[in-house]
Amino acid sequence: MPARFNPFARLDRGREVFAWGMYDLANQSFQLLINTLLFGVYVEHVVASDPSKGRGLWGAMTAGSMLVVAFLSPVLGAIGDQRAWRREMLLSTGVIASLLTGLLAVVGPGDVALAFALYVVAAVACGLGENFLGAFLPEISTQKNIGYVSAVGWTMSYIGALALVGITAVYAFVFERSEPSQFRPMFVVSAVWFVMGMLPAWLWLRERTPAAGGATGSVVVAALTQIVRSARETRRFRELARFLGIFAVYNMGTMTVIFFLGNIGINLGFKLDKMLLFALVVAITAGLTSAATARYQDRLGHKRTIMVFLVFWVVATVGMAGSQHFGAPDWAFWIISGAIGLALGGVGTASRAMVGAFTPAHRSAEFFGVWGMVNRLSAVLGIGVFSLITSLVQPKEFGQVVGLLAVGGFFAVGFVLMARIDQGAGLLAAREAEAEKGIKDEPA
């Protein structure tokens, strides 16, 4: 492949970046097919005795899994750094998630406990795997190209999403298998996709950063000791701590939109065909945005990149609220969904790159574990706030408008707070910590 068409050609560790990005592509089978498109509907219409109970069950399953990930992320991240087990934990969580995803196909009507157990453990494994995937970012990149590497992986994830939407569309419409009771084979497809996408990471992704050490006793005690030490070092990594707080604010909005977009589409009368088209629009625009971000983020700066995409988020959510309130036609929702894809594709990769830039390589799993904790807790909080607003404000349609305006407020507040981040100070703190360990910023 000519270098100009090969995004890995400019990287000394291009094969490892490819393997890392393939894992991003692989776990889209769980994030998209299981979380967004299929399993929630399956629980609501097949597993539960009636749809209202199914919605409550699905909400409990997703919230429960996110809280478990939030609790485990810092501890397991610190263990990964202490023992240099980042690769082992990344691959083992992927195996667990993929196997249990395939087993979702055995869940039938009334199997509430089985559905809950299989999904929650699979979702926890997938969520923890995302943290360890992020932990490799400082290792496979340099400060000059960390934004590029993060965006390449993010773009690959949306390429995977496009392919998965196409596979689902063929299954649903070519083979006429669009009823929720006919979704089971797609759970197996999701598991196989996950396993196949993980193979390059098994073969080529390597861990070069040595064990952090510095603590004695059992693995868990050493990890907890490291977490306590990190809490005392908040002043040293002040910009990272400040950014994680700001990320929590605007991520409340991001996760709420992701979680409730399907419901909004249903309220507009969308069926599976339109929902798949909606997912296609979001995936295409998010993928193109990630690719563009790969080209410009390192030059523009992580802080400015995030602020640009937060503006798009404000516009998209306010536009969605207006569309709901004034009864805009379907085409307006398609434009808004494209804007959402643009904002989603940009702010996600830029946020991950900023965490990586502010993180010393020998503590990447720990710090990305904290990022994972903040990610899940803010998601639960944002979803809770939106749900509360939409349930209290009547009529229901107006409650959703008010909820969307509140979500837009999360992004607006995040934009204002981002202006306080000192990117140079955050970079310096991470490099000084690496220098103390004798770690050099090698070419990637």
N, C-alpha and C positions, 0 to 999 in steps of 0.2 A: 504494500500500500504506500503511495507517495506520502512523504512527510507532511505535506500541507493538509492532507486528509486524515492523518493519523494523530489524534490528540495526545498519544503517549510518546511520540517520537522525540519531543523536546525534553523528555525526562530521563535521567540516568537510571531510575528505578521504574521505568515505564511498565514492565511486566507485573511488578508488585502493585502498582497503582491500578492496572487493569484488573488484577485479582481482587483488590479491595473494592473497586467499583462494581464488579460482578456480584459481590455479596450484597451491595446496595440494590442491585437489580433483582437478586434472588428473593430478598425478603419482601419485595413488593407483592409477591403472591399472597402473603399473609395480610399485609397492610391494605391492599386493594380488594382482593377477592373475598377474604374472610371478614375483615373489619368494616369495609365501606359498602360493598355491593351485595354479598350473598348471605353470610351466616346470620346477621341480624334479622334479615327477612325470614330466613329459615326458622330461627328460634321463635319469631313472632307468629308465624302461620303454620308451623308443623310441630315443633317441640311442645309449645305451650298449649293449654286447653282453649284459650281464646287470645285474640291479638292484644288486648289491653294488658293481660298478664304477661304476655310475651315481651311487650315493650318494657315493662318493669323488670323482667328477668334479664333482658339484654342490657339495660342500664346498670343493674347490679353487677353483672359479669364484667362489663367494661370498666366501671369505676373500681371494682375490687381488684382487678388485675393492675390497674395503674397505681393504686395505693401500694400494692405489694412491690412493684418495681421501684417506686419511690423509696420505700423502706430499705430494700436490699441494695440499691445502686451504689451508695457511697461505701458500704462495707465490702462488697464484692470487688468494687473498683480498687480499693486500697489493698485487698488481698492480691489482685492481679499485679499491682505494682510491686508489692513486697516480695513476691515469688517469681516475678516475670512470667506470669501465666496468662497474659493478655490473649495470645493466640489460642491457647487451650480453651479458655473460657468463651472466646468468640465462636469457635467451631463447635464446642459441646452444646452451647445454647442453641445454635442453629440446628444441630441434629435433633435435639429435644423438640424444638418448635415444629420442625418439618414432620417428624414422626407423629406427633399428637395432632397436627393438622390433618394428616391422612386418616387418623382414627375418628375424626369428626364425622366421617361418612357412615359410621355404625350407629350414630345417634338417630333415634326415631321418635315418633310421637310419644309424649309422656316421659321421655328420658331426661328429665330436668336436671337431676343430680349429675348424670354422666356428662351432659352438655356443659354444665357449669365447671366440672372438674377438668375436663379435657381442654376447654377453651381457656380458662384462667391460667393453667400451667403453661399452655402453648404461648399465650399472650405475654406472660411474664418472661419466658425464655426469649421470645422475640424482642421484647423491650430491652432486656439486659444485653442482648447481642448488639443492639444499636449503640449502646454505650461503649462496648468494647471495640466496635467498628470505628467509632469516632476517636477512640484512644490511639488508633494507629495513625491518625492524620499527622500529628507532629513528627512521627517517625519516618513517614514516606514522603515528606515534603520539606521545604525550607521556608524561611520567612518571605522569600521573594516569590514563591509560587504556591503558598498554602491555599490561597483563595482559588487559584486555578485547579489544584488537585481536588479540593472539596467540591467545586462546581462540576468537574468531570464525573465524579461519583454520583452527584445528584442528578446530572443529566442522564447517566446510565440507568438510574432508578426509574426515570420517567419513560425511557425507551422500553424498559420492562413493563411499565404500566400500560403503554400503548399496545404492546404485543398481547398482554393479558386481556385487555378489553376486547381486542380482536378475536381471541380464542373464545371468550365468553359469548360474544355476539354470534359467532358461528354455531356454538353449541345451542344457544337459546333460539335462534331464528332459522338457521339452515336445517338443524335437526329437530326443530320445534320442541324444545325442552325448556320452556320459559317459566313453568310453574314452580313455586318454591319447593314442592315435594320432589322435584326432579333435579335439585341442585347437588345431590350427594356426589356424583362422579367428579364435579368440579372441585370438591374438597381434596380428592385424590390428585387431581391435576395440580392443584396448588402445592401439595406436598412434594410431588415429583419435581416441579419447577424449582422449589426452594433447594432441594438436594442437588440438582444439576448445576444451579447457579453458584453453589458453595464450592464446587470442585476446584476451580482455579485458586481459591484461597487455601485449600488443603495443599495444593501443589506448590504454590509460589510465594504466598505471603509469609514473611519471616519476621521474627522479633529480634531486633538488634540491641535495644536499650536494656542495660543490665537491671537486675533486681534492685529495687530501691534500698532494701535492708534497713538498718537503723533501729530495729526493734527486736526484742527477744520474746520467747514464749511461744504459745500456740499460734496458728495462722490467724484465728479470729482475734485473739488478744493483740497481736501485732498490728492487725488492721485497725482495730479500735484505737490503739495507741497513736497510730498515724493520723487518724481522723481528728483526735483531740489536739495533736500537734498542729495540724493544718488550721484548726479553728483559732489557735493562738497566733497563727501567721497571717491572719486576715489583713492586717495593716500592710504586710509585704506585698500581698497579691490583691491590693485594694481595688484596682481597676477591674480585675476579673470578678471579684465579689460584687462590685457595683454593677457590672454588666449583667451578671446572673440575676440580680434583682430587677433590672430593667427588662431583661428577657422574660422574666416571669409575668410582667405586666402585659406585654404585647402578645406573648404566647397564649395567655388566656383567650385572647381574641382569635388567634390562629386555630387553636384546637376546637374552639366552639364552632367556628365556621365549618371546619372539616367534619365535625360530628353531626351537625344539624343541616348540612346542605341537602342531604337526601330527603329529610322531612320537609324542607321548604319546597323541593321539587314535587313531592307528593301533594302538598297543599295546592300547587299549581296544576294538579291533574296529570303529572307525568307518570307514565308506565315504564316498564323495564326498558323498552326500546329507547325512550327519551333519556332515561337515566344513564344508559350506556353511552348515548351520544354526549350527554353532559360530561361524563367521566372522560370521554375522548377529547372534548374541547379543553378541559382542565389539564389533562396530561400533555397535550400538544403544546399549549401555551406555556405551561410550567417547564417542559423540557427545553423549548426554544429559549426561554428566559435563563435557565440554568446554563445553557451553552454560551449565551451572550455574557452572562456573569463571569464565566470562566475566563473570558477574554479581557474583561475590563476591571474586575474587582481588585486585583493586586495593584493596579495603577491608581484606581480611584480611592482605595482604602476601605477597610471593612466597615468602619463607622459610617462613612458617607453612603456606602452601598445599602446598608440596613436602613438608613434614614430615607433614602429614595423609595425603597419598596414599602416602607411604612406609609408613605403618602399614597401609594397605589392601594394599599389595604383600606385606608380611610375612604378613599373614593369608591372602592368596590362595595364596602359594607353600607355606606350611606346611600349609594345607588340601589342596592338591594332593598333597603328599607323603603326608599321612594317607590320602587317597582311594586312592592307589596301593598303600600298604602294607596297608591293611585291606580292600581289595577293595570299595570303596564302589560303589553302583549308578550307572548312567548319570546319573540326575537330579542326583546330587551334583556330578558334573563340570560340568553345566550351570550350577549355582549358582556354582561356582568360576570358570567362564568369564565369568560376569557380573561377578564381583568383579575379575577380571583386566581386563576392559574398563573398569570404573570407575577402577581404578588407572592404567591405560595412558592413558586420556583426560585425566586430571588432571595426572599428573606430567610428561607431555610438554610440554603448553602452558605449565605453570608454569616449567619449566626453561628453555624458550626465552625466556620473558618476563624471567626473571632475567638471562640473558646480555644481552638487549637493554637492560635497565635499567642494567646496569653498563658498557655500551659507549658511548663517545662516537661521535656520528653519523658523523664524518668518517673513522673507522677501523672502521666496522661490518663491512665485508667481511673485513678482516684478522682481527678478533677472532672473527667467526662462522666463519672458516676454521679458526682454532685449535679452536673448539668442534667443528667437523666432524671434525678430526683426532682429538680426544679421543673423540668419539662412536664412530668406527670402530675405533680401537685398543682401546678398552675392550670393544667388541663381540667382536673377535677373541679377546681375553684371556678374557672371560667364557665364550664358547663353548668355548674350549680347555680351561678348567678343568672345565666341566661334562662335556665329552667324556672327559677323562682320568679323572674320578671314576667315570663310568658304565662305563668300560672296565675299570678296575682292581678295583672293588668287585663281588664276586660273591655271590649270583647276580645276573643282569642286572636283575631287577625291583627288588631291594634297592639296587643301585647307582644306579638312577634316583631312588629315594627319598632317598638320601644326597645326590645331586646337587641335588635340589630344596631340601633343607634348607640346603645351601651357598648356593644362590641367595637363599634367604630371609635368610641371614646378610649378603649384600651389601647388601640393603635396610636391615637393622637397623643395620649399621655406618654407612651413609649417613645414617640418621636421627640417630644420635648426633653425627656430625660436623657436620651442618647446624646444630646448636645453636651452633656457634662462629662462624657467619657474622654479620658486622655489616652489615646491609642498608643502614643510613644512610651508613656510610663508603663503601660501594661506589657508591651513588648520587651522593654528593658528588664522588668522584674523577672520574666520567664527566662531570658537569656542569662541573667546573672545567676539564677538558681542552677541552670545547666552547667555554667562554667565552674561552679563549685564542685560539681560532680565529674568534671572533666569531659563533658559531652559537647561535641562540636556540631554546628549546624552544617551537616554534610550535604553535598549536592544530591538532589532528588530527580 
